[in-house]
Amino acid sequence: MTTLLALEAGFFGTVGRGVGAILLYAVIGLLLMLLGFWAIDLTTPGKLNRMVRDGLPNAVVVTSAGMVSMALIVVTAIYSVSGALAEGLLASLIFGLVGIVAQVLAVRLLEWVTGIDIGHVLAAPDLKPQAWVVAAAHVALGLVVAVAIL
């Protein structure tokens, strides 16, 4: 009697390790994105989480860009350490933390150099062009950090 589906020995062990790695990387990524959000919130005037919850468009645009930027850093850190789970998790954590610090400092410097009053921009009820500059700075810096990891 032949079977239509024959699984190789060790298949479920491989799948189990893969699922475990996905969950661990997801936890690291989520923690880094939450920490990144907290760092942005801490360094900007006003309560960013309240502004996002209230649907203020500039706060949503800037926060979204910060989350995408952090995800780029974490994904690149994961990709750069192909196969080694412990090293990949540690690299993701280290690169993510460095990325958060670099991102916050660089964006605050950009705001200072350009004279953008980020508190005013984030609290505005209508979409401001300055929010796109700050959002672009978040994504651009995320790309720079991500490529530096490689």
Residue, then its C-alpha position, 0 to 999 in steps of 0.5 A: m500500500t502506497t501513501l499519497l503523502a510521505l513526510e521525511a523523517g524529522f519534518f515535524g521537528t524542523v517545522g516546530r523549530g521554525v514555528g518557535a523561531i517565528l514566535l521568538y522573532a515576532v516577540i523581539g520585533l514587537l518589543l522593539m517596535l513598542l520600545g521605539f514608540w515609547a522612545i518617540d513618545l518620550t522625546t516629543p511634546g504631548k502624549l503620542n499614544r493619545m494623539v494616535r488614538d484620537g486619529l490626529p493625522n500627523a501623529v499617525v503618519v509619523t508613528s507609522a513611519g517609525m514602526v515601518s523603520m523599526a521593522l526594516i531594521v529588525v527584518t534586516a537583522i534577522y536576514s543577516v544572521s541566516g540560520a543561527l537562532a540565538e545569534g539572530l535574536l541577539a543581533s535583532l535586539i542589539f541592532g534594534l536598540v541601536g536603531i531606536v537611539a539613532q532614529v530618535l536622535a537623528v529625527r530630533l536633530l532634523e527637526w531642530v535643523t529645519g525648525i519644525d515644531i514637532g509638538h505643534v505638527l503632531a497636535a494639528p487636526d489637519l495634515k501638515p507637510q512637515a509630518w511627511v518630512v519627519a516620516a521620511a526621516h524615520v524611514a530613511l534612517g531605518l533604511v540606513v541602519a538596515v543597510a549598515i547591518l548588512 
